[in-house]
Amino acid sequence: MEGDRNADLPGVFDDIDTGIVLRDPETGAVLDTNDQVERLYGYSRSELLEMEIEEYTAPSTRFSQDEAIERIRSAAAGEPQTFEWQIKRANGELIWVRVRLNKTTLDDTTCVVAEIRDITEYKARERRLRLLNRVVRHNLRNETNVLIGYADRLKRAVEEQTIEEEVDMILEIAAEIGTLSDSIRQVQEIAKPDAAKRTPTDIGKLVTEIVTELEAEYPAADLTVSTRAEVWVNADDGLRHAIIHAIDNAITHNDDDAPSVVVRVDTEPNTNQGAVSVLDTGPTIPTIETDVLKEHFAASTTHHGSGVGLWVMQWCVDSLGGELVFEENSPRGNIVRFLLPEIQRPETETEPR
């Protein structure tokens, strides 16, 4: 709701790259914004004047409406505030911003000025460094130690003529190390400055192509595509990588002889998001595997996950402004969901993905 106070930003603020919002120091209501805020949030100034903070706060943010107002009041009391905050734009895309709140006076009116900068790329680099650090310091080190151990066992096996089991294990570990390398390469590809060339993508068609490819790789698996709606999103190769990892994990971590996996394409009701859901019937993904993906989870040497594929999925979805959600399937299994900002189907389709 718009506040009772009156304060207007000077027109010069419309020419800067930083978003500026004037807020009522008591209610937190928007008094005025510059043009950059409209570009950042995707809402018009008139819409923002009538909206509450929670209406464009991402579901995963740590700050509620009440907490945001408390920060505004603290700034008005002379205690400047600086914090990171994830917002949900009008088109459903999630971005990270850094907010600075300070007390100011305009037209004899005391208010709080919020300086807002888009830090989405910074957060992406931060997450990538966490991933690479984790792979190098934990996964690769552990795999190498195990490999060395089996090499020692191989020496003894040669003498005892029981070599086959040890050789098979060494080959398996080597394959896992190769998978780590492939995952790092995928992240590096998406992270290149010229890599994020997003194009309108028919998710149903993309999923069908991926499942066809994986059926040849996993002939024993029962893979099904369920397209409940035509869904288009702006995407790059990151979406393909993410979906492949999700299906691959659903198959390889399933303890059934014939793993069953359903890939469902649908739209989220009442949102601007398209959804890809990968449903399996295998063991539940351990909580530690998903906890380490959370923004503020601090992993230690004794508390960590091993699913590098999950990190790649999270990275790829983040790069598209989407959400990665983990749920339990019924009566058994997992549901891995990719939620992405949906777009209208292009009027003229040229070289569709």
C-alpha positions in Angstrom: 0.0 0.0 0.0 1.2 3.5 -0.8 2.2 5.5 2.3 0.8 8.9 3.5 4.2 10.7 3.1 5.0 12.5 -0.1 8.6 12.4 -1.5 9.8 12.4 -5.1 13.2 11.4 -6.4 15.0 14.0 -8.5 14.9 13.0 -12.2 18.6 12.7 -12.4 18.3 9.3 -10.5 16.7 7.8 -13.6 20.0 8.0 -15.4 22.0 5.8 -13.0 22.5 2.0 -13.1 21.7 1.6 -9.4 18.1 1.0 -8.5 16.7 3.6 -6.0 13.6 3.2 -3.9 12.3 5.7 -1.4 10.4 4.0 1.4 8.2 5.2 4.3 10.3 4.7 7.5 7.4 3.3 9.4 5.3 1.2 7.0 8.0 0.3 4.5 5.6 1.4 1.7 7.2 2.6 -1.6 7.1 6.4 -2.0 9.0 6.6 -5.3 11.4 4.6 -7.5 13.8 5.4 -10.4 13.6 3.7 -13.8 16.3 1.2 -13.0 14.1 -0.4 -10.3 11.4 -1.0 -12.9 14.0 -2.7 -15.2 15.3 -4.8 -12.3 12.0 -6.0 -10.9 10.0 -6.1 -14.1 7.1 -4.1 -12.5 6.0 -0.6 -13.3 6.3 2.2 -10.8 2.6 2.4 -10.3 2.5 -1.4 -9.6 5.4 -1.1 -7.1 3.6 1.7 -5.3 0.7 -0.7 -4.5 2.7 -3.9 -3.8 4.1 -5.2 -0.5 7.7 -6.5 -0.3 6.7 -10.1 0.1 4.9 -10.0 -3.2 8.2 -9.9 -5.1 10.3 -11.8 -2.6 11.6 -15.1 -3.8 10.3 -18.2 -1.9 13.8 -19.1 -0.9 14.7 -15.8 0.7 15.6 -15.6 4.4 13.6 -12.3 4.9 9.9 -12.1 5.6 7.8 -9.0 5.1 8.0 -8.2 8.9 11.8 -8.6 8.8 12.1 -6.3 5.9 10.1 -3.6 7.6 12.2 -4.1 10.7 15.3 -3.4 8.7 13.7 -0.3 7.2 12.9 1.0 10.6 16.4 0.4 11.9 17.8 2.4 9.0 15.3 5.2 9.8 16.7 5.2 13.4 20.2 5.8 12.1 21.4 2.3 11.7 22.3 1.7 8.0 21.5 -1.8 6.7 23.2 -3.8 4.0 22.0 -7.3 3.0 21.6 -9.6 0.1 18.1 -10.5 -1.1 16.6 -12.7 -3.8 13.6 -11.3 -5.7 11.2 -12.8 -8.1 10.7 -10.6 -11.1 7.4 -10.1 -12.8 8.2 -12.9 -15.4 9.0 -15.4 -12.7 12.8 -15.1 -13.0 14.8 -15.1 -9.8 17.7 -12.7 -9.3 19.9 -11.7 -6.5 20.3 -8.1 -5.4 22.4 -6.3 -2.7 20.3 -3.7 -0.8 21.7 -0.8 1.2 19.2 1.2 3.4 20.0 4.7 4.8 18.0 7.5 6.3 17.5 10.6 4.2 15.4 13.7 3.9 13.7 14.9 0.7 11.3 17.8 0.4 11.4 18.1 4.2 10.2 14.5 4.4 12.2 11.9 6.3 12.3 8.6 4.5 14.6 5.6 3.9 16.5 5.3 0.6 17.2 1.8 -0.7 20.1 1.4 -3.1 19.7 -1.8 -5.1 22.3 -3.5 -7.2 22.0 -6.7 -9.3 24.5 -9.2 -8.0 23.2 -12.3 -9.8 26.5 -12.8 -11.7 28.5 -12.4 -8.5 26.4 -15.0 -6.7 26.8 -17.3 -9.7 30.6 -17.0 -9.6 30.5 -17.6 -5.8 28.5 -20.8 -6.2 30.8 -22.0 -9.0 33.8 -21.5 -6.7 32.1 -23.5 -4.0 31.4 -26.3 -6.4 34.9 -26.4 -7.8 36.4 -26.2 -4.3 34.2 -29.0 -3.1 35.0 -31.3 -6.1 38.8 -30.7 -5.8 39.1 -30.9 -2.0 36.6 -33.6 -1.3 35.3 -35.7 -4.2 38.5 -35.9 -6.2 40.7 -36.4 -3.2 38.5 -39.2 -1.8 38.3 -41.0 -5.2 42.1 -40.8 -5.6 42.7 -42.2 -2.1 40.3 -45.1 -2.8 42.1 -45.7 -6.2 45.5 -45.8 -4.5 44.1 -48.3 -1.9 42.8 -50.6 -4.7 46.1 -50.3 -6.5 47.8 -51.7 -3.4 45.2 -54.5 -3.3 45.8 -55.2 -6.9 49.4 -55.9 -6.1 48.4 -58.5 -3.6 45.7 -59.9 -5.9 48.3 -60.5 -8.6 50.2 -62.7 -6.2 47.0 -64.5 -5.1 45.5 -64.7 -8.6 42.2 -62.9 -7.5 42.6 -59.9 -9.8 39.3 -59.5 -11.5 37.3 -58.0 -8.7 40.0 -55.3 -7.9 40.3 -54.4 -11.6 36.5 -53.9 -11.9 36.5 -51.6 -8.9 39.5 -49.6 -10.3 37.6 -49.2 -13.6 34.5 -48.0 -11.7 36.4 -45.4 -9.7 38.2 -44.2 -12.8 34.8 -43.8 -14.5 33.6 -41.7 -11.5 36.6 -39.5 -11.8 35.8 -39.0 -15.5 32.2 -38.0 -14.5 33.6 -35.4 -12.2 35.7 -34.0 -15.0 32.7 -33.9 -17.3 30.6 -32.1 -14.7 33.3 -29.4 -14.2 33.6 -29.0 -18.0 29.8 -28.4 -18.2 29.9 -25.7 -15.5 32.8 -24.0 -17.2 31.0 -24.0 -20.5 27.9 -22.4 -19.0 30.1 -19.9 -17.1 31.8 -18.5 -20.2 30.8 -14.9 -21.0 29.6 -15.8 -24.5 28.0 -19.1 -23.4 24.6 -17.8 -22.2 23.1 -17.5 -25.6 19.5 -18.3 -24.6 17.0 -19.2 -27.3 13.3 -20.0 -27.1 13.1 -23.7 -26.2 10.2 -26.1 -26.4 10.8 -28.1 -23.2 8.6 -31.0 -24.3 10.7 -31.5 -27.4 13.9 -31.1 -25.5 12.9 -33.7 -23.0 11.8 -36.2 -25.7 15.2 -35.8 -27.4 17.1 -36.4 -24.1 15.0 -39.4 -23.1 15.5 -41.0 -26.6 19.3 -40.6 -26.2 19.3 -42.1 -22.7 17.1 -45.0 -23.7 20.0 -46.2 -25.8 22.4 -45.8 -22.9 20.2 -47.5 -20.3 18.2 -50.2 -22.2 17.0 -51.8 -19.0 15.4 -48.6 -17.7 11.7 -47.8 -18.2 11.7 -44.1 -19.3 8.4 -42.3 -19.9 7.7 -38.7 -21.1 4.5 -37.1 -19.9 3.8 -33.8 -21.6 0.8 -32.1 -20.0 1.2 -28.7 -21.6 3.2 -27.0 -24.3 5.9 -25.1 -22.4 8.5 -22.6 -23.8 11.3 -21.1 -21.9 14.5 -19.1 -22.7 17.3 -21.6 -22.2 20.8 -22.5 -23.1 22.8 -25.8 -22.9 22.6 -25.6 -19.1 19.0 -26.9 -19.2 20.0 -29.9 -21.2 22.9 -30.7 -18.8 20.5 -30.3 -15.8 17.8 -32.6 -17.1 20.4 -35.3 -18.2 21.9 -35.3 -14.7 18.5 -35.6 -13.1 17.5 -38.6 -15.2 20.9 -40.2 -15.0 20.8 -39.9 -11.2 17.3 -41.4 -11.1 18.5 -44.4 -13.0 22.0 -45.1 -11.5 20.9 -44.6 -7.9 17.8 -46.9 -8.3 18.1 -50.3 -6.6 15.5 -51.9 -9.0 16.7 -54.2 -11.8 14.5 -52.2 -14.2 14.5 -48.6 -12.9 11.3 -46.6 -13.7 11.6 -42.9 -14.4 8.9 -40.5 -15.6 9.8 -37.1 -17.0 6.8 -34.7 -16.8 6.5 -31.4 -18.5 3.8 -29.0 -17.2 3.1 -25.5 -16.1 2.9 -24.2 -12.5 -0.7 -23.0 -11.7 -0.9 -19.2 -10.8 2.8 -18.5 -11.7 4.8 -17.7 -14.8 6.9 -20.9 -14.5 7.2 -23.9 -16.7 8.1 -27.2 -14.9 10.1 -30.2 -15.7 9.7 -33.0 -13.1 11.8 -36.2 -12.9 10.0 -38.8 -10.9 11.7 -42.1 -9.8 11.0 -45.0 -7.5 14.4 -45.4 -6.0 15.8 -44.7 -2.5 15.2 -41.2 -1.1 17.9 -38.7 -1.8 19.8 -38.2 1.5 19.1 -34.9 3.1 22.8 -34.1 3.3 22.9 -34.2 -0.5 20.4 -31.5 -0.9 21.3 -29.5 2.2 24.8 -28.6 0.8 23.1 -26.9 -2.2 21.4 -24.3 0.1 22.8 -20.8 -0.1 23.8 -20.5 3.5 24.7 -24.1 4.4 28.3 -24.4 5.6 29.7 -27.8 4.8 32.5 -29.2 7.0 35.0 -32.0 6.5 32.6 -34.4 8.3 29.3 -33.0 6.9 29.1 -33.0 3.2 27.3 -34.6 0.3 28.7 -36.5 -2.7 26.3 -35.7 -5.4 28.2 -33.5 -7.8 25.5 -34.0 -10.4 23.1 -32.2 -8.0 25.5 -29.2 -7.8 25.6 -29.0 -11.6 21.8 -29.2 -11.8 21.6 -26.3 -9.2 24.2 -24.3 -11.1 22.5 -24.7 -14.4 19.0 -23.8 -13.1 20.4 -20.8 -11.2 22.0 -19.5 -14.3 18.5 -19.4 -16.0 16.8 -17.6 -13.1 14.9 -20.7 -12.1 14.4 -22.9 -9.0 15.5 -26.5 -8.2 13.0 -28.3 -5.9 13.3 -31.7 -4.3 10.3 -33.7 -3.1 9.4 -37.2 -2.0 7.5 -39.4 -4.5 4.7 -41.7 -3.3 4.8 -44.4 -2.2 8.6 -44.4 -2.7 11.2 -42.4 -4.6 12.0 -38.8 -5.5 10.7 -35.9 -7.5 13.3 -33.5 -8.8 11.6 -30.4 -10.3 13.0 -27.6 -12.4 10.9 -24.4 -12.4 11.8 -21.8 -15.1 10.2 -18.5 -16.3 7.8 -19.4 -19.0 7.6 -17.4 -22.3 5.1 -17.3 -25.1 5.6 -19.6 -28.0 7.5 -17.8 -30.8 5.3 -16.7 -33.7 7.8 -17.9 -36.2 9.9 -20.9 -35.3 13.4 -21.0 -36.7 15.7 -23.9 -35.9 13.8 -24.7 -32.7 15.6 -26.6 -29.9 
